[in-house]
Amino acid sequence: MAKELTSRSENYSQWYNDLVLKADLAENSAVRGCMVIKPYGYAIWEKMQAELDRMFKETGHVNAYFPLFIPKSFLSKEAAHVEGFAKECAVVTHYRLKNSPDGKGVIVDPEAKLEEELIVRPTSETIIWSTYKNWIQSYRDLPLLINQWANVVRWEMRTRLFLRTAEFLWQEGHTAHATEAEAMVEARQMLDIYAEFAENFMAMPVLKGVKSANERFAGALETFCIEALMQDGKALQAGTSHFLGQNFAKAFDVTFVDKNNKVDHVWATSWGVSTRLMGALIMSHSDDNGLVLPPKLAPFQVVIVPIYKNEEQLTAISEKVNEIIPKLRKLGISVKYDNNDNKKPGWKFAEYELKGVPVRLAMGARDLENGTVEVARRDTLTKETIAIDGVEIYIEKLMIDIQENIYKKAFDYRASVTREVNSYDEFKTEIEKGGFLLCHWDGSPETEERVKDETKATIRSIPLEASESGTCIFTGKPSKQRVVFARAY
């Protein structure tokens, strides 16, 4: 049978680690802090990639690729940016190895020191803006709408698979515009795309908002975000879109001649999501039996398991299954037929439950006689027996129902742990229970920092739609609107 998981109520963190490993999503690598994404985990990431890539291209973006290495001097050009990433950078200092004089392996050749150290990209603003300088001369070259699928390195001491690793996969969009207004529209558009993807494909409800100055991306004038709530009551930043103003254009002297023959610096955005979405997907929906995958992102949406006593029964069942599979695939439903005779049906049931396959069909000799098939839903763990004829139409509707049900369950949970708090004493009590706390804040970074130091809670999002004014729960000073506090990953 599939291996048991630690229960969420017993140890949520251990449950998460168990699930990532036992569902064959990823594992720790020989390189400390890095991970190996296994085929099943990568198949989910590929589904995410495909949908996001489609959405980007539908809004006029194109893909390109930029170098992994960034000259150290580039990071010095934008002060806030270098300060924000300096402690996370991996640095290449030499370009050659040589055999050790003692004959034991290899050593760094001291004669092969680079004239200028190279930074392994933590993010690509600097290398990309140094390139854009050569691409942009006139308003006719704008807007420039480019996305990159890549890996980045941010040195991490405490790592957790998918959520925080030294190397991770992501996409990063970098756009250039003729006006401030166009750049702001772009930043908001990408926020909306991320929210649409999270809710419609991941079945994960998110809050759209703006980051506080303390939480803003290094070098940005404004950071928009989507924040999700995990089942343990902690927030997870699921995606960000940054309005960069003219900071990077000025740092790298990227100018253009406008329609009035005036020279100006371009306006910029950047935006990205990463394999952290895998962690969000796991923690939003999964249970003590394993993964619960929304059908739109499942590597295969239906698994069919035959139950038989001999080869004759298996042959008869397979003939029927081979009639069903094309009908499912014609409707765009991905299906796997597991007639492997190395594992018993009970083991397979538990394994596919662990891996979160949305629907399982089981068919035995009696089903063949009766013209029926057993249908098991992963989201509700319920089973029913239905007629084989028309099963593909039933499953097509079931996919929609499962997708909607998974979203509703996550939405209802978030609603149940989102509440208004009006005093600091109440805040200190409520934050221990988890969830989103809607509180008044005086707008100062100092207040936010003191609340963080005392409670480990941060402002996750400043809602785009302002609520009523009031007084700050910490200082009693005037507050323009409620903001969302939570403890976070």
C-alpha positions as a printed Julia matrix, in Angstrom:
489×3 Matrix{Float64}:
   0.0     0.0     0.0
   1.07    3.63   -0.44
   3.13    4.99    2.43
   1.32    6.78    5.25
   1.58   10.53    5.72
   1.94   12.45    8.96
  -1.48   14.04    9.6
  -1.89   17.79    9.16
  -3.21   18.21   12.69
  -0.22   16.37   14.16
   2.53   18.27   12.32
   1.61   20.38    9.3
   5.2    21.01    8.27
   6.06   17.31    8.38
   2.85   16.47    6.5
   3.95   18.82    3.72
   7.45   17.33    3.51
   6.07   13.78    3.57
   3.63   14.57    0.79
   6.17   16.19   -1.53
   8.47   13.18   -1.16
   5.94   10.35   -1.16
   3.85   11.7    -4.03
   7.06   11.78   -6.1
   6.98   15.53   -6.67
  10.53   16.41   -5.66
  13.44   15.47   -3.43
  16.5    17.11   -1.92
  19.58   17.03   -4.12
  23.26   16.45   -3.44
  23.65   20.24   -3.58
  22.61   21.69   -0.23
  19.49   23.84   -0.51
  18.63   22.69   -4.04
  15.97   20.24   -5.2
  15.39   17.65   -7.87
  11.92   18.06   -9.41
  10.78   14.54  -10.27
   8.77   13.68  -13.42
   5.34   13.79  -11.74
   6.07   17.13  -10.1
   7.53   18.51  -13.29
   4.46   17.41  -15.24
   2.33   19.63  -12.98
   4.79   22.52  -13.44
   4.64   22.0   -17.24
   0.84   22.36  -17.08
   1.24   25.6   -15.14
   3.85   26.82  -17.62
   1.68   26.02  -20.62
  -1.35   27.92  -19.32
   0.62   30.95  -18.16
   2.62   31.05  -21.39
  -0.62   31.0   -23.38
  -2.04   33.85  -21.28
   1.12   35.92  -21.7
   1.17   35.47  -25.47
  -2.53   36.32  -25.75
  -1.67   39.73  -24.27
   1.12   40.39  -26.75
   4.17   39.14  -24.86
   6.96   37.11  -26.45
   9.64   34.87  -24.93
  13.39   35.44  -24.99
  16.38   34.24  -22.98
  19.12   36.22  -21.24
  22.42   35.11  -19.62
  22.62   33.27  -16.31
  25.65   35.36  -15.29
  25.52   39.07  -14.47
  28.65   41.28  -14.13
  28.97   42.48  -10.55
  29.15   46.11  -11.7
  25.62   45.84  -13.15
  24.13   45.23   -9.71
  25.82   48.37   -8.4
  23.93   50.62  -10.78
  20.57   50.6    -8.98
  21.13   51.22   -5.26
  17.88   49.81   -3.81
  18.13   46.75   -6.06
  21.65   45.78   -5.0
  20.83   46.37   -1.34
  17.79   44.12   -1.63
  19.66   41.19   -3.19
  23.26   41.53   -1.96
  22.93   38.98    0.84
  21.36   36.36   -1.45
  23.85   36.42   -4.35
  26.03   33.51   -5.42
  29.31   34.84   -6.84
  31.59   33.29   -9.48
  35.22   34.36   -8.9
  37.3    31.93  -11.02
  36.96   30.34  -14.43
  39.14   27.24  -14.2
  40.03   24.2   -12.06
  43.26   22.23  -12.01
  44.46   18.94  -10.59
  45.44   19.16   -6.93
  49.24   18.92   -6.35
  48.63   16.06   -3.87
  46.81   14.11   -6.6
  43.51   14.15   -4.68
  40.87   15.61   -6.96
  40.8    19.17   -8.28
  41.27   22.66   -6.84
  40.42   26.16   -8.03
  43.3    27.49  -10.12
  44.44   30.68   -8.31
  45.79   31.98  -11.64
  42.29   31.87  -13.16
  40.69   34.71  -11.21
  38.07   36.68  -13.17
  38.8    40.36  -13.74
  35.23   41.07  -12.67
  33.2    38.65  -10.58
  29.97   37.31  -12.05
  26.7    37.03  -10.12
  24.49   33.99  -10.74
  21.2    35.72  -11.52
  18.93   36.29   -8.52
  16.64   38.18  -10.95
  17.38   39.65  -14.37
  16.5    43.36  -14.31
  20.12   44.49  -14.6
  21.27   42.2   -17.43
  18.04   42.79  -19.33
  18.1    46.59  -19.03
  21.72   46.67  -20.17
  20.48   44.81  -23.27
  17.39   46.98  -23.8
  19.69   50.0   -24.16
  20.72   48.55  -27.54
  17.19   47.66  -28.59
  15.32   50.88  -27.85
  15.93   54.16  -29.68
  12.49   55.44  -30.68
   8.86   55.33  -29.61
   8.44   52.93  -32.55
  10.4    50.34  -30.54
   7.85   50.51  -27.72
   6.21   48.85  -25.96
   8.75   46.06  -25.54
   6.92   43.09  -23.98
   9.31   40.24  -23.15
   9.08   37.23  -20.84
  11.77   34.74  -19.88
  11.39   31.2   -18.52
  14.52   30.51  -16.49
  16.14   29.42  -13.25
  17.45   31.8   -10.59
  19.64   31.44   -7.5
  19.02   33.17   -4.18
  21.19   31.83   -1.41
  18.98   30.4     1.32
  20.08   28.97    4.66
  16.72   27.43    5.62
  15.11   25.68    2.69
  11.88   23.79    2.05
  11.05   21.96   -1.17
   9.25   24.24   -3.65
   8.6    26.96   -1.08
  12.15   28.18   -0.54
  15.15   26.68   -2.33
  18.5    28.14   -3.33
  17.72   27.51   -6.99
  14.2    27.6    -8.38
  12.38   27.83  -11.69
  10.26   30.8   -12.67
   9.18   33.19  -15.35
  10.08   36.86  -15.28
   8.5    39.44  -17.51
  10.35   42.69  -18.27
   8.58   45.4   -20.24
   9.42   48.9   -21.46
   6.86   51.64  -22.2
   6.67   55.17  -23.52
   4.58   56.55  -20.65
   4.05   56.07  -16.94
   0.36   55.35  -17.52
   1.11   52.55  -20.02
   3.56   50.91  -17.62
   1.06   51.07  -14.77
  -1.64   49.49  -16.97
   0.82   46.69  -17.8
   1.66   46.05  -14.13
  -2.03   45.85  -13.23
  -2.82   43.68  -16.26
  -0.22   41.1   -15.21
  -1.56   41.09  -11.66
  -4.99   40.27  -13.1
  -3.52   37.46  -15.24
  -1.85   35.91  -12.18
  -5.09   36.13  -10.2
  -7.07   34.59  -13.07
  -4.58   31.73  -13.33
  -4.56   31.11   -9.57
  -8.34   31.03   -9.29
  -9.38   29.41  -12.6
  -6.61   26.85  -12.95
  -5.13   26.31   -9.48
  -8.61   26.64   -7.89
  -6.89   28.83   -5.28
  -8.63   32.05   -4.18
  -6.29   35.03   -3.88
  -6.39   38.6    -2.64
  -5.15   41.24   -5.06
  -3.39   44.2    -3.52
  -0.29   46.34   -3.11
   2.73   45.62   -0.93
   3.8    48.0     1.82
   7.14   49.84    1.42
   8.79   47.28    3.72
   7.64   44.37    1.55
   8.14   46.03   -1.84
  10.48   44.55   -4.48
  13.97   46.08   -4.33
  14.08   48.89   -6.91
  10.32   49.11   -7.53
   8.08   52.12   -6.96
   5.05   49.87   -6.46
   4.64   46.11   -6.03
   1.27   44.52   -6.72
   0.68   41.04   -5.34
  -1.65   38.09   -5.09
  -1.78   36.54   -1.62
  -3.17   33.08   -0.92
  -4.02   31.44    2.4
  -2.79   27.95    3.16
  -4.69   25.38    5.25
  -2.55   26.06    8.33
  -3.68   29.7     8.36
  -0.42   31.12    6.97
  -0.26   33.41    3.95
   1.76   32.68    0.84
   2.81   35.31   -1.7
   1.83   33.61   -4.94
   2.84   36.21   -7.52
   4.06   39.79   -7.87
   3.95   42.5   -10.53
   6.19   45.55  -10.15
   5.93   49.09  -11.45
   9.59   50.09  -11.72
   9.09   53.68  -12.87
  12.23   54.93  -14.65
  14.69   53.62  -12.05
  16.31   50.93  -14.19
  16.06   52.96  -17.4
  18.02   55.76  -15.71
  20.52   53.33  -14.17
  21.28   51.85  -17.6
  20.56   55.01  -19.64
  17.74   53.49  -21.7
  16.22   56.43  -23.57
  13.95   56.91  -26.57
  12.87   59.71  -28.87
   9.15   60.32  -28.51
   6.65   61.48  -31.16
   7.52   65.11  -30.4
  11.22   64.43  -30.97
  11.91   64.73  -27.24
  14.35   62.32  -25.54
  13.11   60.61  -22.38
  13.81   57.52  -20.28
  11.41   54.61  -20.77
   9.03   53.37  -18.08
   9.36   49.79  -16.86
   7.65   46.82  -15.24
   8.72   43.37  -14.14
   6.58   40.48  -12.95
   7.0    36.82  -12.02
   5.75   33.59  -10.52
   7.86   30.56   -9.61
   7.81   26.9    -8.63
   6.61   28.22   -5.26
   3.18   27.84   -6.9
   3.7    24.09   -6.54
   3.88   24.52   -2.77
   0.79   26.72   -2.88
  -1.13   24.1    -4.86
  -0.21   21.38   -2.38
  -1.06   23.36    0.76
  -4.28   24.88   -0.59
  -6.1    21.63   -1.33
  -4.38   18.43   -0.19
  -5.47   16.26    2.72
  -4.17   13.5     4.99
  -4.54   10.96    2.18
  -2.29   12.9    -0.21
  -2.5    15.39   -3.03
  -5.78   16.86   -4.23
  -5.2    18.25   -7.72
  -7.59   20.49   -9.64
  -8.41   18.72  -12.92
  -7.02   21.58  -15.04
  -3.5    20.97  -13.67
  -3.47   17.21  -13.09
  -0.88   15.35  -15.24
  -3.64   12.88  -16.02
  -7.24   13.52  -15.01
  -8.59    9.96  -15.06
  -6.92    6.67  -14.17
  -8.59    3.38  -15.05
  -7.76    0.33  -12.93
  -8.88   -3.15  -14.06
  -9.85   -5.74  -11.44
  -9.43   -9.28  -12.71
  -8.61  -12.86  -11.69
  -7.13  -14.16  -14.93
  -5.86  -13.13  -18.34
  -9.2   -13.83  -19.98
 -10.94  -11.28  -17.72
  -8.15   -8.73  -18.25
  -8.45   -9.09  -22.03
 -12.22   -8.55  -21.91
 -11.89   -5.53  -19.59
  -9.12   -4.04  -21.74
 -11.27   -4.28  -24.84
 -13.97   -2.23  -23.13
 -11.46    0.24  -21.7
  -9.97    0.75  -25.17
 -13.42    1.83  -26.35
 -13.72    4.4   -23.53
 -10.25    5.99  -23.74
 -10.63    7.58  -27.22
 -14.0     9.04  -26.2
 -12.44   10.67  -23.13
  -9.46   11.99  -25.08
 -11.75   13.4   -27.77
 -13.28   15.56  -25.03
  -9.8    16.77  -23.99
  -9.66   14.55  -20.89
  -6.25   13.01  -20.22
  -6.41    9.37  -19.14
  -4.07    6.61  -17.98
  -4.92    2.92  -18.15
  -2.98    1.08  -15.46
  -3.04   -2.61  -16.39
   0.37   -3.22  -14.82
   0.25   -6.66  -13.18
   3.05   -5.93  -10.69
   0.74   -4.16   -8.23
  -2.64   -5.16   -6.79
  -5.69   -2.91   -7.33
  -5.75   -1.88   -3.66
  -2.17   -0.62   -3.87
  -3.0     1.28   -7.05
  -6.06    2.89   -5.48
  -3.99    4.2    -2.57
  -1.15    5.34   -4.86
  -3.4     7.36   -7.19
  -5.2     8.82   -4.19
  -1.8     9.9    -2.83
  -0.94   11.48   -6.18
  -4.21   13.4    -6.37
  -5.63   12.0    -9.63
  -9.07   13.67   -9.84
 -11.09   10.62  -10.98
 -10.48    6.89  -10.73
 -12.46    4.32  -12.7
 -12.44    0.7   -11.56
 -13.78   -2.05  -13.78
 -14.13   -5.75  -12.98
 -15.76   -8.8   -14.52
 -19.08   -8.06  -12.83
 -19.01   -4.5   -14.2
 -18.59   -5.94  -17.69
 -21.63   -8.16  -17.2
 -23.72   -5.3   -15.82
 -22.46   -2.61  -18.2
 -21.27   -0.46  -15.3
 -18.1     1.14  -13.95
 -17.15    2.42  -10.48
 -16.28    6.13  -10.38
 -14.27    7.5    -7.41
 -13.76   11.24   -6.85
 -10.51   12.35   -5.23
 -11.87   15.64   -3.87
 -14.72   14.1    -1.86
 -13.41   10.5    -1.58
 -16.86    9.3    -2.68
 -17.69    6.45   -5.08
 -20.63    5.56   -7.24
 -21.44    2.99   -9.88
 -22.73    4.28  -13.2
 -23.52    2.91  -16.66
 -20.52    2.54  -19.0
 -22.51    3.94  -21.9
 -22.06    7.71  -21.87
 -19.42    7.57  -19.1
 -17.3    10.12  -21.0
 -20.1    12.74  -20.85
 -20.53   12.06  -17.13
 -16.81   12.51  -16.51
 -16.65   15.7   -18.57
 -19.26   17.25  -16.28
 -17.55   15.75  -13.24
 -14.29   17.54  -14.1
 -16.06   20.89  -14.01
 -17.76   19.99  -10.73
 -14.5    18.87   -9.08
 -12.67   22.03  -10.2
 -15.45   24.21   -8.79
 -15.75   22.19   -5.58
 -12.02   22.41   -4.82
 -12.12   26.19   -5.3
 -15.24   26.58   -3.14
 -13.7    24.57   -0.32
 -10.57   26.76   -0.33
 -12.66   29.94   -0.61
 -14.95   28.95    2.27
 -11.95   28.12    4.46
 -10.36   31.5     3.76
 -13.64   33.28    4.51
 -13.91   31.4     7.82
 -10.52   32.65    9.04
 -10.65   36.22    7.69
 -11.84   38.71   10.27
 -11.65   42.34   11.29
  -9.56   43.22   14.35
  -9.83   46.61   16.08
  -7.3    46.59   18.93
  -3.72   45.46   19.39
  -4.59   43.19   22.31
  -7.19   41.47   20.14
  -4.63   41.3    17.32
  -2.07   39.47   19.49
  -4.67   36.9    20.44
  -6.14   36.43   16.97
  -2.83   36.16   15.12
  -2.1    32.96   17.06
  -5.15   31.39   15.4
  -3.89   32.13   11.89
  -5.78   33.52    8.93
  -6.1    37.01    7.45
  -6.62   39.87    9.9
  -8.1    43.09    8.5
  -6.69   45.92   10.59
  -6.14   49.65   10.53
  -2.5    50.75   10.17
  -1.06   54.25   10.28
   1.0    53.75    7.1
   4.44   53.98    8.71
   7.19   51.36    8.1
   8.22   51.73   11.75
   4.81   50.58   12.99
   4.81   47.63   10.62
   8.31   46.65   11.76
   7.37   46.78   15.46
   4.27   44.63   14.87
   6.45   42.14   12.95
   9.07   42.03   15.72
   6.45   41.45   18.39
   4.08   39.05   16.59
   5.92   37.71   13.47
   3.02   39.04   11.39
   3.5    41.25    8.32
   1.27   43.28    6.05
   0.59   40.85    3.25
  -1.54   43.13    1.12
  -3.02   46.61    1.0
  -6.37   46.05   -0.78
  -6.78   47.89   -4.08
 -10.23   49.07   -3.04
  -9.91   51.3     0.02
 -12.17   50.47    2.96
 -13.36   52.87    5.65
 -10.89   55.11    7.5
 -10.16   54.54   11.18
  -7.36   54.5    13.75
  -4.23   52.33   13.77
  -4.5    49.35   16.14
  -0.9    49.89   17.29
  -0.4    53.67   17.54
  -3.93   55.07   17.54
  -2.99   57.41   14.7
  -5.33   57.99   11.72
  -5.58   55.17    9.15
  -6.83   55.51    5.57
  -8.0    51.89    5.21
  -7.74   48.38    6.58
  -4.79   46.25    5.47
  -4.28   42.48    5.57
  -1.95   41.14    8.26
  -0.91   37.49    8.54
   1.99   35.25    9.37
   3.5    33.98    6.16
   5.78   31.52    4.44
